[in-house]
Amino acid sequence: MNQMEKFYVIKRTTGKDEQFTVIDAMSLDEADAIFLVRHERDKDAMNKGEEFLIFQADGELKFDENNRVVLPTKGEMMLHRKLS
């Protein structure tokens, strides 16, 4: 039986990454669906070049010296990007 996992949602802009929210879900697909329902307005309000990254938490969230999130080396990730 699956158990609830923690998924980070990161908002990536031109200048930096920031933790947007944390979602508890049974899978990455479920976390993505929850994000799309709860944060539809935020996704629709993105500017060109902005992204939302969703991935399973593997310990504490870490950022590098350029304020970019250190992405996990394994697992899958969902990406929502504003192209135009």
MARTI-324295 format. One line per field, with one value per residue: residue number from 1; residue in one letter; x, y, z of N, C-alpha, C, O, CB in turn. Coordinates in nm, 4 decimals, m for minus. Each point is the difference from the previous one (the first is absolute). Glycine has a CB too. Layout:
<sites>
k = (NUM,...) $
r = (A,...) $
n.xx = (X,...) $
n.yy = (Y,...) $
n.zz = (Z,...) $
ca.xx = (X,...) $
ca.yy = (Y,...) $
ca.zz = (Z,...) $
c.xx = (X,...) $
c.yy = (Y,...) $
c.zz = (Z,...) $
o.xx = (X,...) $
o.yy = (Y,...) $
o.zz = (Z,...) $
cb.xx = (X,...) $
cb.yy = (Y,...) $
cb.zz = (Z,...) $
</sites>
This chain:
<sites>
k = (1,2,3,4,5,6,7,8,9,10,11,12,13,14,15,16,17,18,19,20,21,22,23,24,25,26,27,28,29,30,31,32,33,34,35,36,37,38,39,40,41,42,43,44,45,46,47,48,49,50,51,52,53,54,55,56,57,58,59,60,61,62,63,64,65,66,67,68,69,70,71,72,73,74,75,76,77,78,79,80,81,82,83,84) $
r = (M,N,Q,M,E,K,F,Y,V,I,K,R,T,T,G,K,D,E,Q,F,T,V,I,D,A,M,S,L,D,E,A,D,A,I,F,L,V,R,H,E,R,D,K,D,A,M,N,K,G,E,E,F,L,I,F,Q,A,D,G,E,L,K,F,D,E,N,N,R,V,V,L,P,T,K,G,E,M,M,L,H,R,K,L,S) $
n.xx = (0.0834,0.1478,0.1159,m0.1269,0.2625,0.0316,m0.0860,0.2376,m0.2553,0.3268,m0.1866,0.2548,m0.0214,0.1970,0.0981,m0.0485,m0.0856,m0.2330,m0.0413,m0.2548,m0.0441,0.1428,m0.2121,m0.0259,0.0230,m0.0192,0.2183,0.1879,m0.3110,m0.0759,0.1915,m0.1457,m0.2888,0.0825,0.1129,m0.2707,m0.1757,0.1785,0.0610,m0.2823,0.1288,0.2984,m0.0391,m0.1150,0.2610,0.2391,0.1137,0.0243,0.1426,m0.2213,0.0930,m0.2458,0.2939,m0.2559,0.2841,m0.1340,0.0757,0.2893,m0.0528,m0.1000,m0.1366,0.3349,m0.0451,0.2672,0.1070,m0.2853,m0.2132,0.0482,m0.1987,0.2946,m0.2148,m0.0236,0.2785,m0.3208,m0.2633,m0.1390,0.0477,m0.3230,0.1680,m0.2758,0.2045,m0.1878,0.0954,m0.1147) $
n.yy = (m0.1185,0.2210,0.0861,0.2694,0.0251,0.2780,0.0764,0.2303,0.1571,0.0996,0.2765,m0.0790,0.3456,0.0166,m0.0579,m0.3103,m0.2831,0.1375,m0.2977,0.0703,m0.1756,m0.2185,m0.1473,m0.1911,m0.1668,m0.2955,0.1625,0.2368,m0.0315,0.1295,0.2513,0.0757,0.0031,0.2038,0.2096,0.0159,0.0744,0.2228,0.1791,0.0370,0.2742,m0.1064,m0.0963,0.2778,0.1667,m0.1646,0.2920,m0.1502,m0.2555,m0.1356,m0.2993,m0.0567,m0.1777,m0.2076,m0.1343,m0.2015,0.2322,m0.1367,0.1477,0.2486,0.0971,m0.0072,0.3000,m0.0800,0.2361,0.0346,m0.0018,m0.3353,m0.1670,m0.1393,m0.1177,m0.2325,m0.0850,m0.1150,0.0864,0.0410,0.3013,0.0264,0.2029,0.1912,0.1314,0.2694,m0.1333,0.2926) $
n.zz = (0.0000,m0.2010,0.2792,m0.0840,m0.1994,0.1405,m0.3204,0.0811,m0.1357,m0.0924,m0.0576,m0.2264,0.0337,m0.2214,0.2954,0.0775,m0.0460,0.1826,0.1204,m0.2256,0.2499,0.1482,m0.2217,0.2806,m0.3037,0.0675,m0.1982,m0.0456,m0.0602,0.2774,m0.0371,m0.2728,0.1268,0.2289,m0.2081,m0.1525,0.2596,0.1200,m0.2616,m0.2279,0.0919,m0.0169,m0.2971,m0.0961,0.1146,m0.1983,m0.0682,m0.2722,0.1722,0.2165,0.0220,0.1901,0.0490,0.0763,0.1521,0.1993,0.2242,m0.0908,0.3447,0.0654,m0.2750,m0.0593,m0.1084,m0.1668,0.1318,m0.1806,0.2873,m0.1385,0.2081,0.0509,m0.2671,0.2201,m0.1318,m0.0360,m0.1363,m0.2451,0.0061,m0.0568,m0.1954,0.0664,m0.2556,0.0116,m0.3187,0.0356) $
ca.xx = (m0.0834,0.0764,m0.0127,0.0123,0.1354,0.0077,0.0475,0.0301,m0.0345,0.0954,m0.0261,0.1265,m0.0096,0.1265,0.1051,0.0174,m0.0998,m0.0507,m0.0977,m0.1340,m0.0842,0.0268,m0.1239,m0.0001,m0.0724,0.0426,0.0849,0.0300,m0.1173,m0.1006,0.0498,m0.0191,m0.1435,m0.0341,0.0554,m0.0791,m0.1291,0.0174,0.0795,m0.0283,0.0194,0.1438,0.0561,m0.0460,0.0594,0.1447,0.0581,0.0801,0.1251,m0.0134,m0.0305,m0.0271,0.0587,m0.0594,0.0764,m0.0104,0.0990,0.1031,0.0707,m0.0224,0.0183,0.1258,0.0211,0.1410,0.0409,m0.0748,m0.1411,m0.0677,m0.0198,0.0816,m0.0978,0.0374,0.0731,m0.0801,m0.1432,m0.0620,m0.0403,m0.0969,0.0420,m0.0986,0.0781,m0.0680,0.0853,m0.0227) $
ca.yy = (0.1185,0.1246,0.0938,0.1401,0.0519,0.1449,0.0495,0.1426,0.0792,0.1098,0.0991,0.0441,0.1239,0.0349,0.0289,m0.0924,m0.1021,0.0088,m0.1019,0.0545,m0.0739,m0.1426,m0.0757,m0.1399,m0.0793,m0.1397,m0.0152,0.1243,0.0346,0.0542,0.1308,0.0907,0.0263,0.0864,0.1314,0.0622,0.0400,0.1003,0.1161,0.0298,0.1437,0.0275,m0.0526,0.0862,0.1334,m0.0043,0.0815,m0.0738,m0.0535,m0.0529,m0.1425,m0.0675,m0.1330,m0.0828,m0.1232,m0.0616,0.0439,m0.0964,0.0760,0.1440,0.0730,0.0744,0.0954,0.0295,0.1393,0.0839,m0.0093,m0.1026,m0.1215,m0.1167,m0.1010,m0.1368,m0.0719,m0.1139,0.0239,0.0736,0.1360,0.0646,0.1351,0.0862,0.1126,0.0999,0.0191,0.1292) $
ca.zz = (0.0000,m0.0080,0.1111,m0.0383,m0.0145,m0.0074,m0.1285,m0.0033,m0.1178,m0.0084,m0.1042,m0.0599,m0.0767,m0.0640,0.0962,0.1119,0.0300,0.1363,0.0342,m0.0168,0.0941,0.0162,m0.0189,0.0423,m0.0993,m0.0112,m0.1177,m0.0698,m0.0800,0.0909,0.0444,m0.1123,m0.0107,0.1133,m0.0332,m0.1060,0.0556,0.1061,m0.0406,m0.1407,m0.0241,0.0030,m0.1244,m0.1087,0.0161,m0.0221,m0.1058,m0.0971,0.0518,0.1361,0.0090,0.1257,0.0049,0.1043,0.0150,0.1316,0.0981,0.0399,0.1017,0.0022,m0.1246,0.0012,m0.1079,m0.0243,0.0206,m0.0944,0.0396,m0.0788,0.0780,m0.0339,m0.0386,0.0357,m0.1049,m0.0453,0.0047,m0.1091,0.0317,m0.0887,m0.0323,m0.0669,m0.0486,m0.0841,m0.1163,m0.0664) $
c.xx = (0.0875,m0.0216,0.0202,0.1467,m0.0089,0.0606,0.0208,m0.0511,0.0893,m0.0425,0.1350,m0.0265,0.1372,0.1125,0.0240,m0.1085,m0.0488,m0.1011,m0.1372,m0.0962,0.0518,m0.1340,0.0217,m0.0866,0.0580,0.0954,0.0267,m0.1196,m0.1096,0.0419,m0.0205,m0.1479,m0.0463,0.0502,m0.0885,m0.1359,0.0173,0.0629,m0.0180,0.0254,0.1475,0.0663,m0.0384,0.0658,0.1511,0.0404,0.0823,0.1323,m0.0082,m0.0420,m0.0448,0.0581,m0.0642,0.0796,m0.0104,0.1130,0.0931,0.0877,m0.0339,0.0271,0.1260,0.0093,0.1497,0.0264,m0.0717,m0.1502,m0.0808,m0.0095,0.0950,m0.0978,0.0457,0.0677,m0.0749,m0.1470,m0.0476,m0.0429,m0.1040,0.0461,m0.1151,0.0737,m0.0869,0.0937,m0.0189,m0.1043) $
c.yy = (0.1242,0.0850,0.1414,0.0399,0.1523,0.0387,0.1501,0.0603,0.1229,0.0943,0.0528,0.1238,0.0275,0.0135,m0.1027,m0.1068,0.0248,m0.1113,0.0648,m0.0641,m0.1426,m0.0706,m0.1421,m0.0779,m0.1410,m0.0215,0.1376,0.0447,0.0614,0.1386,0.1038,0.0367,0.0934,0.1414,0.0720,0.0478,0.1161,0.1301,0.0347,0.1479,0.0367,m0.0466,0.0900,0.1379,0.0018,0.0938,m0.0881,m0.0424,m0.0542,m0.1461,m0.0355,m0.1402,m0.0755,m0.1296,m0.0497,0.0481,m0.1149,0.0713,0.1473,0.0611,0.0849,0.0897,0.0241,0.1490,0.0979,m0.0006,m0.0923,m0.1267,m0.1091,m0.1142,m0.1391,m0.0703,m0.1225,0.0348,0.0816,0.1379,0.0441,0.1433,0.0711,0.1268,0.0918,0.0336,0.1353,0.0805) $
c.zz = (0.0000,0.1234,m0.0510,m0.0022,m0.0080,m0.1343,0.0093,m0.1297,0.0053,m0.1113,m0.0461,m0.0846,m0.0608,0.1015,0.1080,0.0014,0.1419,0.0233,m0.0054,0.0990,0.0109,m0.0094,0.0496,m0.0972,m0.0041,m0.1168,m0.0600,m0.0839,0.0863,0.0496,m0.1099,m0.0145,0.1123,m0.0270,m0.1020,0.0504,0.0984,m0.0500,m0.1473,m0.0311,m0.0012,m0.1285,m0.1175,0.0032,m0.0227,m0.1127,m0.0933,0.0632,0.1410,m0.0042,0.1409,m0.0126,0.1150,0.0053,0.1433,0.0901,0.0334,0.1023,m0.0091,m0.1376,0.0112,m0.1225,m0.0162,0.0188,m0.0936,0.0272,m0.0905,0.0832,m0.0498,m0.0254,0.0405,m0.1175,m0.0508,0.0133,m0.1190,0.0469,m0.1020,m0.0193,m0.0710,m0.0357,m0.0854,m0.1151,m0.0658,0.0722) $
o.xx = (0.0985,m0.1042,0.0554,0.0774,m0.1068,0.1019,m0.0885,0.0082,m0.0064,m0.0320,0.0777,m0.0818,0.0933,0.1127,0.1099,m0.0994,0.0750,m0.0719,m0.0245,m0.0752,0.0901,m0.0978,0.0989,m0.1167,0.1052,0.0718,m0.0646,m0.0305,m0.0655,m0.0833,m0.0382,m0.0327,m0.0797,m0.0725,m0.0320,m0.0509,m0.0714,m0.0284,0.0935,0.0575,0.0434,0.0854,0.0832,0.0102,0.0635,m0.0750,0.0365,0.0683,0.0949,m0.0600,0.0362,m0.0297,m0.0161,0.0148,m0.0287,0.1155,m0.0432,0.1154,m0.0994,0.0868,0.0203,m0.0502,0.0756,m0.0892,0.0026,m0.0797,m0.1182,0.0940,0.0244,m0.0627,0.1200,m0.0269,0.0413,m0.0373,0.0769,m0.0066,0.0070,0.0569,m0.0574,0.0538,m0.0830,0.1058,0.0954,m0.0319) $
o.yy = (0.0066,m0.0075,0.0218,m0.0376,0.0556,m0.0554,0.0733,m0.0620,0.0788,m0.0438,0.0531,m0.0027,m0.0782,m0.0418,m0.0059,0.0080,0.0478,m0.0412,0.1003,0.0694,m0.0410,0.0434,m0.0643,0.0331,m0.0273,m0.1000,0.0986,0.1191,0.0959,0.0903,0.1133,0.1167,0.0908,0.0968,0.1177,0.1016,0.0999,0.1070,0.0473,0.0323,0.0816,0.0693,0.0296,0.0659,0.1042,0.0213,m0.1121,0.0807,m0.0636,m0.0467,0.0664,m0.0707,0.0551,m0.0694,0.0764,0.0086,m0.1132,0.0325,0.0389,m0.0459,0.0683,m0.0327,m0.0076,0.0748,0.1207,0.0419,0.0231,m0.0362,m0.0123,m0.0511,m0.0271,0.0311,m0.0622,0.0939,0.0342,0.0273,m0.0364,0.0606,m0.0516,0.0672,m0.0457,0.0590,0.0584,0.1113) $
o.zz = (0.0735,0.0652,m0.1078,0.0880,m0.0258,m0.0412,0.0441,m0.1061,0.0943,m0.1105,0.0793,m0.0920,0.0181,m0.0267,0.0552,m0.0721,0.0851,m0.0911,0.0671,0.0685,m0.0733,0.0609,m0.0351,m0.0211,0.0578,m0.0033,0.0357,m0.0052,m0.0408,0.0085,0.0289,m0.0215,m0.0237,0.0232,0.0171,m0.0474,m0.0085,0.0538,m0.0647,m0.1039,m0.0814,m0.0553,m0.0858,m0.1035,0.0163,m0.0953,0.0357,0.0631,0.0459,m0.0968,0.0972,m0.0964,0.1088,m0.1005,0.0923,m0.0418,0.0218,m0.0279,m0.0614,m0.0743,0.1004,m0.1075,0.0968,0.0400,0.0238,m0.0840,m0.0255,0.0708,m0.1201,0.0928,0.0046,m0.1160,m0.0978,0.0704,m0.0898,0.1198,m0.1174,0.0908,m0.0959,0.0880,m0.0785,0.0218,m0.0516,m0.0417) $
cb.xx = (m0.2807,0.0872,0.0257,m0.3035,0.1870,m0.0792,m0.0318,0.1943,m0.2377,0.2183,m0.3060,0.1730,m0.2786,m0.2398,m0.1629,0.2075,0.0322,0.1091,0.1900,0.1222,m0.2913,0.3051,m0.1651,0.1519,m0.1560,m0.2882,m0.0281,0.2743,0.1218,0.0193,0.2085,0.2333,0.0466,0.0828,0.2639,0.1677,m0.0140,0.0511,0.0708,m0.2285,m0.2637,m0.0860,m0.0935,m0.2265,m0.2446,0.0802,m0.0317,m0.1753,0.0164,m0.0001,0.1306,m0.1829,0.2352,m0.2473,0.1867,m0.2262,m0.1183,m0.1179,0.2832,m0.0251,m0.2705,0.1611,m0.3005,0.1043,0.2188,0.2556,0.1363,m0.0098,m0.2668,0.2650,m0.1909,m0.1645,0.1693,0.2180,m0.0661,m0.0702,0.2193,m0.2496,0.3010,m0.2548,0.2913,m0.2382,m0.1022,0.0941) $
cb.yy = (m0.1307,0.0014,m0.1957,0.0883,m0.2679,0.0746,m0.2584,0.0264,m0.1630,m0.1030,0.0108,m0.2346,0.1709,0.1575,0.2333,0.1749,m0.2180,0.2911,m0.2276,m0.0264,0.1851,m0.0044,0.2068,0.0289,0.2348,0.0310,m0.3305,m0.1807,m0.2808,m0.3243,m0.2256,m0.2168,m0.3166,m0.2935,m0.2041,m0.2470,m0.3357,m0.2943,m0.1073,m0.2174,m0.0359,m0.0907,m0.2643,m0.1886,m0.0534,m0.2581,0.3134,0.0472,0.2219,0.2753,m0.1152,0.2078,0.0269,0.1717,m0.0050,m0.2099,0.2812,m0.1562,m0.2064,0.0512,m0.0650,m0.1531,0.1168,m0.2683,m0.2060,m0.0878,0.2071,0.1360,0.0741,0.1294,0.1712,m0.0401,0.1425,m0.2573,m0.0456,m0.2421,0.0889,m0.2099,m0.0203,m0.1644,m0.0954,0.0377,m0.3014,m0.2119) $
cb.zz = (0.0473,m0.3134,0.2709,0.0105,m0.0928,0.2934,m0.1669,0.2511,m0.1034,0.1974,0.0187,0.0901,0.1325,m0.1531,m0.1000,0.2026,m0.2431,0.0946,0.0790,m0.3112,0.0176,0.0851,m0.1642,0.2654,m0.1941,0.1046,m0.0806,0.0004,m0.1177,0.0612,0.1198,m0.0939,m0.0842,0.1362,0.0302,m0.1177,m0.0200,0.1071,0.2404,0.1007,0.1891,0.3048,0.1784,0.1068,0.1446,0.1763,0.1169,m0.2527,m0.1917,0.1820,m0.2783,0.1422,m0.2077,0.0683,m0.2749,m0.0598,0.0726,m0.1991,0.0576,0.3183,m0.1440,0.2351,m0.0530,m0.2007,0.0506,m0.0851,0.1159,m0.2880,0.1613,0.0480,m0.1952,0.2787,0.2000,m0.0028,0.3373,m0.2226,0.2204,m0.0132,0.0788,0.0388,0.0835,0.1756,0.0176,m0.1752) $
</sites>
